[in-house]
Amino acid sequence: KQATAHTGYAGSTRTGPGGKVCYHNAEDDSDYGTLGHAEAVSVTIPASTLPDFLQVFFSLLPHGERRDPQDRGGEYRSMIGLPGGVHGPSFNLA
């Protein structure tokens, strides 16, 4: 199977007017960081590769922190979401 990926924002239940979530902007209009979102990439991989994927992912984040001098703040936090959360079929693979 092939891996696929999509980008967006995730991690908050808040949105701006009309349901907007936007990148940083001069008007501070629906700014994703202010709303509590993080930059997100949705990655779909074969379940059998999840343990290896997680090992590489977390090896890039010493102490759970991304080392990037330009991107700082809660909107740059690292998150892993699994379908069904802790009750989903992938949780035990992680």
KOLMARKOL-148136 format. One record per atom (N, C-alpha, C): residue in one letter; atom name; z negated, y, x. Coordinates in nm, 3 decimals. Layout:
ATOM type atom      c3      c2      c1
ATOM    a   CA       Z       Y       X
...
This chain:
ATOM type atom      c3      c2      c1
ATOM    k    N   0.000  -0.119   0.084
ATOM    k   CA   0.000   0.000   0.000
ATOM    k    C   0.000   0.124   0.087
ATOM    q    N   0.045   0.231   0.029
ATOM    q   CA   0.058   0.357   0.100
ATOM    q    C  -0.055   0.452   0.062
ATOM    a    N  -0.098   0.536   0.155
ATOM    a   CA  -0.198   0.638   0.127
ATOM    a    C  -0.129   0.760   0.068
ATOM    t    N  -0.197   0.828  -0.027
ATOM    t   CA  -0.146   0.953  -0.082
ATOM    t    C  -0.258   1.055  -0.079
ATOM    a    N  -0.223   1.185  -0.083
ATOM    a   CA  -0.324   1.291  -0.079
ATOM    a    C  -0.280   1.410  -0.164
ATOM    h    N  -0.379   1.479  -0.223
ATOM    h   CA  -0.358   1.602  -0.300
ATOM    h    C  -0.467   1.700  -0.258
ATOM    t    N  -0.439   1.832  -0.262
ATOM    t   CA  -0.538   1.931  -0.223
ATOM    t    C  -0.581   2.014  -0.343
ATOM    g    N  -0.699   2.076  -0.330
ATOM    g   CA  -0.750   2.162  -0.437
ATOM    g    C  -0.892   2.204  -0.405
ATOM    y    N  -0.971   2.228  -0.509
ATOM    y   CA  -1.110   2.268  -0.497
ATOM    y    C  -1.196   2.174  -0.581
ATOM    a    N  -1.318   2.145  -0.536
ATOM    a   CA  -1.406   2.053  -0.608
ATOM    a    C  -1.550   2.083  -0.575
ATOM    g    N  -1.643   2.027  -0.651
ATOM    g   CA  -1.784   2.032  -0.617
ATOM    g    C  -1.866   2.129  -0.699
ATOM    s    N  -1.809   2.192  -0.800
ATOM    s   CA  -1.884   2.284  -0.884
ATOM    s    C  -1.841   2.267  -1.028
ATOM    t    N  -1.925   2.311  -1.119
ATOM    t   CA  -1.889   2.310  -1.260
ATOM    t    C  -1.850   2.449  -1.308
ATOM    r    N  -1.851   2.546  -1.218
ATOM    r   CA  -1.822   2.685  -1.257
ATOM    r    C  -1.677   2.720  -1.228
ATOM    t    N  -1.622   2.806  -1.314
ATOM    t   CA  -1.488   2.862  -1.294
ATOM    t    C  -1.493   3.011  -1.324
ATOM    g    N  -1.388   3.080  -1.286
ATOM    g   CA  -1.375   3.222  -1.317
ATOM    g    C  -1.313   3.240  -1.454
ATOM    p    N  -1.280   3.367  -1.490
ATOM    p   CA  -1.218   3.394  -1.619
ATOM    p    C  -1.092   3.310  -1.641
ATOM    g    N  -1.079   3.253  -1.759
ATOM    g   CA  -0.962   3.172  -1.791
ATOM    g    C  -0.958   3.039  -1.718
ATOM    g    N  -1.071   2.996  -1.659
ATOM    g   CA  -1.075   2.868  -1.588
ATOM    g    C  -1.019   2.873  -1.447
ATOM    k    N  -1.002   2.995  -1.393
ATOM    k   CA  -0.943   3.008  -1.259
ATOM    k    C  -1.041   2.972  -1.148
ATOM    v    N  -0.986   2.916  -1.042
ATOM    v   CA  -1.054   2.897  -0.915
ATOM    v    C  -0.951   2.936  -0.809
ATOM    c    N  -0.982   3.037  -0.730
ATOM    c   CA  -0.885   3.092  -0.635
ATOM    c    C  -0.938   3.090  -0.493
ATOM    y    N  -0.845   3.099  -0.398
ATOM    y   CA  -0.881   3.114  -0.257
ATOM    y    C  -0.944   3.252  -0.237
ATOM    h    N  -1.011   3.275  -0.124
ATOM    h   CA  -1.070   3.405  -0.094
ATOM    h    C  -0.965   3.515  -0.114
ATOM    n    N  -1.005   3.627  -0.176
ATOM    n   CA  -0.912   3.736  -0.199
ATOM    n    C  -0.987   3.868  -0.201
ATOM    a    N  -0.916   3.977  -0.182
ATOM    a   CA  -0.977   4.110  -0.170
ATOM    a    C  -1.050   4.152  -0.297
ATOM    e    N  -1.008   4.105  -0.413
ATOM    e   CA  -1.073   4.141  -0.539
ATOM    e    C  -1.192   4.053  -0.572
ATOM    d    N  -1.217   3.951  -0.490
ATOM    d   CA  -1.323   3.853  -0.516
ATOM    d    C  -1.306   3.791  -0.655
ATOM    d    N  -1.180   3.772  -0.696
ATOM    d   CA  -1.147   3.717  -0.826
ATOM    d    C  -1.154   3.564  -0.823
ATOM    s    N  -1.251   3.509  -0.893
ATOM    s   CA  -1.265   3.363  -0.907
ATOM    s    C  -1.268   3.292  -0.772
ATOM    d    N  -1.334   3.353  -0.673
ATOM    d   CA  -1.341   3.299  -0.538
ATOM    d    C  -1.410   3.163  -0.538
ATOM    y    N  -1.344   3.065  -0.484
ATOM    y   CA  -1.396   2.927  -0.490
ATOM    y    C  -1.529   2.913  -0.419
ATOM    g    N  -1.552   2.985  -0.309
ATOM    g   CA  -1.679   2.976  -0.239
ATOM    g    C  -1.793   3.035  -0.321
ATOM    t    N  -1.768   3.150  -0.383
ATOM    t   CA  -1.868   3.214  -0.467
ATOM    t    C  -1.902   3.128  -0.588
ATOM    l    N  -1.804   3.057  -0.639
ATOM    l   CA  -1.824   2.970  -0.755
ATOM    l    C  -1.889   2.836  -0.719
ATOM    g    N  -1.908   2.808  -0.591
ATOM    g   CA  -1.975   2.685  -0.548
ATOM    g    C  -1.883   2.569  -0.518
ATOM    h    N  -1.752   2.595  -0.517
ATOM    h   CA  -1.656   2.488  -0.487
ATOM    h    C  -1.637   2.473  -0.336
ATOM    a    N  -1.581   2.362  -0.297
ATOM    a   CA  -1.542   2.337  -0.159
ATOM    a    C  -1.393   2.306  -0.157
ATOM    e    N  -1.330   2.332  -0.044
ATOM    e   CA  -1.192   2.288  -0.029
ATOM    e    C  -1.192   2.136  -0.036
ATOM    a    N  -1.095   2.080  -0.105
ATOM    a   CA  -1.096   1.935  -0.127
ATOM    a    C  -0.959   1.874  -0.102
ATOM    v    N  -0.962   1.753  -0.055
ATOM    v   CA  -0.842   1.671  -0.043
ATOM    v    C  -0.873   1.539  -0.111
ATOM    s    N  -0.794   1.504  -0.207
ATOM    s   CA  -0.807   1.375  -0.274
ATOM    s    C  -0.717   1.276  -0.201
ATOM    v    N  -0.777   1.172  -0.148
ATOM    v   CA  -0.703   1.072  -0.072
ATOM    v    C  -0.715   0.938  -0.144
ATOM    t    N  -0.602   0.876  -0.167
ATOM    t   CA  -0.601   0.743  -0.227
ATOM    t    C  -0.556   0.644  -0.120
ATOM    i    N  -0.644   0.548  -0.092
ATOM    i   CA  -0.615   0.448   0.011
ATOM    i    C  -0.645   0.310  -0.047
ATOM    p    N  -0.590   0.207   0.012
ATOM    p   CA  -0.626   0.073  -0.032
ATOM    p    C  -0.776   0.050  -0.012
ATOM    a    N  -0.842  -0.011  -0.109
ATOM    a   CA  -0.987  -0.032  -0.103
ATOM    a    C  -1.028  -0.106   0.024
ATOM    s    N  -0.946  -0.194   0.071
ATOM    s   CA  -0.981  -0.274   0.190
ATOM    s    C  -0.991  -0.187   0.315
ATOM    t    N  -0.932  -0.067   0.315
ATOM    t   CA  -0.938   0.020   0.433
ATOM    t    C  -1.051   0.122   0.425
ATOM    l    N  -1.127   0.125   0.314
ATOM    l   CA  -1.232   0.224   0.297
ATOM    l    C  -1.335   0.223   0.410
ATOM    p    N  -1.391   0.109   0.450
ATOM    p   CA  -1.489   0.113   0.559
ATOM    p    C  -1.435   0.176   0.687
ATOM    d    N  -1.314   0.143   0.726
ATOM    d   CA  -1.255   0.203   0.847
ATOM    d    C  -1.232   0.352   0.828
ATOM    f    N  -1.183   0.392   0.711
ATOM    f   CA  -1.161   0.533   0.681
ATOM    f    C  -1.291   0.612   0.694
ATOM    l    N  -1.399   0.559   0.634
ATOM    l   CA  -1.528   0.629   0.640
ATOM    l    C  -1.582   0.638   0.782
ATOM    q    N  -1.562   0.535   0.861
ATOM    q   CA  -1.609   0.539   0.999
ATOM    q    C  -1.540   0.650   1.077
ATOM    v    N  -1.410   0.663   1.061
ATOM    v   CA  -1.336   0.769   1.130
ATOM    v    C  -1.377   0.905   1.074
ATOM    f    N  -1.385   0.919   0.941
ATOM    f   CA  -1.421   1.046   0.877
ATOM    f    C  -1.554   1.097   0.932
ATOM    f    N  -1.658   1.013   0.928
ATOM    f   CA  -1.789   1.057   0.972
ATOM    f    C  -1.800   1.071   1.123
ATOM    s    N  -1.715   1.005   1.200
ATOM    s   CA  -1.717   1.025   1.345
ATOM    s    C  -1.670   1.165   1.382
ATOM    l    N  -1.596   1.229   1.292
ATOM    l   CA  -1.548   1.365   1.315
ATOM    l    C  -1.649   1.472   1.274
ATOM    l    N  -1.763   1.429   1.216
ATOM    l   CA  -1.863   1.521   1.163
ATOM    l    C  -2.001   1.492   1.222
ATOM    p    N  -2.024   1.530   1.347
ATOM    p   CA  -2.155   1.503   1.406
ATOM    p    C  -2.266   1.566   1.322
ATOM    h    N  -2.366   1.489   1.287
ATOM    h   CA  -2.480   1.534   1.207
ATOM    h    C  -2.435   1.588   1.071
ATOM    g    N  -2.320   1.542   1.021
ATOM    g   CA  -2.270   1.584   0.892
ATOM    g    C  -2.208   1.722   0.889
ATOM    e    N  -2.188   1.783   1.005
ATOM    e   CA  -2.135   1.919   1.011
ATOM    e    C  -1.997   1.920   1.074
ATOM    r    N  -1.909   1.997   1.013
ATOM    r   CA  -1.777   2.022   1.069
ATOM    r    C  -1.787   2.130   1.173
ATOM    r    N  -1.734   2.108   1.289
ATOM    r   CA  -1.739   2.209   1.395
ATOM    r    C  -1.608   2.288   1.393
ATOM    d    N  -1.610   2.402   1.326
ATOM    d   CA  -1.492   2.487   1.316
ATOM    d    C  -1.541   2.632   1.321
ATOM    p    N  -1.513   2.704   1.427
ATOM    p   CA  -1.568   2.839   1.442
ATOM    p    C  -1.516   2.940   1.338
ATOM    q    N  -1.404   2.912   1.274
ATOM    q   CA  -1.349   3.008   1.179
ATOM    q    C  -1.387   2.977   1.035
ATOM    d    N  -1.409   2.853   1.002
ATOM    d   CA  -1.440   2.815   0.864
ATOM    d    C  -1.586   2.779   0.854
ATOM    r    N  -1.666   2.872   0.802
ATOM    r   CA  -1.809   2.850   0.788
ATOM    r    C  -1.851   2.878   0.645
ATOM    g    N  -1.957   2.812   0.601
ATOM    g   CA  -2.009   2.835   0.467
ATOM    g    C  -2.000   2.709   0.383
ATOM    g    N  -2.066   2.716   0.267
ATOM    g   CA  -2.073   2.601   0.178
ATOM    g    C  -1.939   2.551   0.130
ATOM    e    N  -1.840   2.640   0.124
ATOM    e   CA  -1.708   2.596   0.076
ATOM    e    C  -1.637   2.507   0.176
ATOM    y    N  -1.694   2.494   0.296
ATOM    y   CA  -1.635   2.408   0.399
ATOM    y    C  -1.721   2.284   0.425
ATOM    r    N  -1.809   2.251   0.331
ATOM    r   CA  -1.893   2.132   0.348
ATOM    r    C  -1.808   2.006   0.333
ATOM    s    N  -1.857   1.899   0.387
ATOM    s   CA  -1.785   1.772   0.381
ATOM    s    C  -1.844   1.686   0.271
ATOM    m    N  -1.758   1.634   0.185
ATOM    m   CA  -1.802   1.554   0.072
ATOM    m    C  -1.715   1.429   0.063
ATOM    i    N  -1.772   1.323   0.014
ATOM    i   CA  -1.697   1.201  -0.018
ATOM    i    C  -1.728   1.169  -0.164
ATOM    g    N  -1.625   1.155  -0.242
ATOM    g   CA  -1.641   1.116  -0.382
ATOM    g    C  -1.571   0.983  -0.403
ATOM    l    N  -1.637   0.892  -0.468
ATOM    l   CA  -1.579   0.761  -0.497
ATOM    l    C  -1.563   0.746  -0.648
ATOM    p    N  -1.455   0.685  -0.694
ATOM    p   CA  -1.440   0.663  -0.837
ATOM    p    C  -1.561   0.589  -0.893
ATOM    g    N  -1.624   0.645  -0.994
ATOM    g   CA  -1.742   0.583  -1.055
ATOM    g    C  -1.871   0.614  -0.982
ATOM    g    N  -1.865   0.692  -0.874
ATOM    g   CA  -1.986   0.729  -0.799
ATOM    g    C  -2.059   0.608  -0.745
ATOM    v    N  -2.192   0.613  -0.750
ATOM    v   CA  -2.272   0.502  -0.695
ATOM    v    C  -2.261   0.376  -0.779
ATOM    h    N  -2.205   0.387  -0.900
ATOM    h   CA  -2.190   0.271  -0.987
ATOM    h    C  -2.047   0.215  -0.983
ATOM    g    N  -1.960   0.278  -0.905
ATOM    g   CA  -1.821   0.234  -0.897
ATOM    g    C  -1.802   0.115  -0.805
ATOM    p    N  -1.689   0.051  -0.815
ATOM    p   CA  -1.663  -0.070  -0.737
ATOM    p    C  -1.651  -0.046  -0.587
ATOM    s    N  -1.621   0.077  -0.546
ATOM    s   CA  -1.604   0.106  -0.403
ATOM    s    C  -1.735   0.138  -0.333
ATOM    f    N  -1.842   0.165  -0.407
ATOM    f   CA  -1.965   0.209  -0.345
ATOM    f    C  -2.020   0.106  -0.245
ATOM    n    N  -2.017  -0.020  -0.279
ATOM    n   CA  -2.069  -0.123  -0.188
ATOM    n    C  -1.980  -0.141  -0.064
ATOM    l    N  -1.855  -0.100  -0.072
ATOM    l   CA  -1.767  -0.107   0.044
ATOM    l    C  -1.801   0.002   0.145
ATOM    a    N  -1.856   0.114   0.094
ATOM    a   CA  -1.888   0.227   0.180
ATOM    a    C  -2.010   0.192   0.261
